[in-house]
Amino acid sequence: MAEITCISESDIGRISSIVFGSSSELNSVVEIRQSQGENPRIIGCNWNLSYIVSLAGHDQKYVFRFNRQRYDRDDAALLTEQEHNALIASRTPIPVPRIHHVDVSRTVVETGFIVMDFMPGDSWRFLLHPQNK
């Protein structure tokens, strides 16, 4: 199966209506792309197809993240991520994004997706330090 390379702005608009109400209106949709020099690359969290979405009347920005693969087994990771974020939030002071919606039904778009708060910065990198337990 071919990988999914983009999600249309109209699909993102439909998802925002499902998650935030029928009156939600897109201000902007920007794909998250990591790069090395001039060459975009897919690594880490960007293995998924991800967009920063700004909605009219919302101070908070959101991340709409979609699996690039069309396999059902990949969608299970979205549900696991939701569970892990809830566990981390309930037992540690580590900030995690609020997850607003997870959909693995493939009825809205052809792959599973998750909608969460956008958290600017890269302070999460401290978790990767070898001396950090």
Salt bridges, closest charged atoms under 4 A:
ASP11 OD1 - ARG14 NH2 2.88
GLU31 OE2 - ARG33 NH1 3.65
ASP72 OD1 - ARG106 NE 3.22
ASP75 OD2 - ARG106 NE 2.77
GLU81 OE1 - ARG65 NH2 2.16
ASP103 OD2 - HIS101 NE2 3.94
GLU110 OE1 - ARG70 NE 2.88
ASP117 OD1 - HIS100 NE2 2.54
ASP122 OD2 - ARG125 NE 3.30
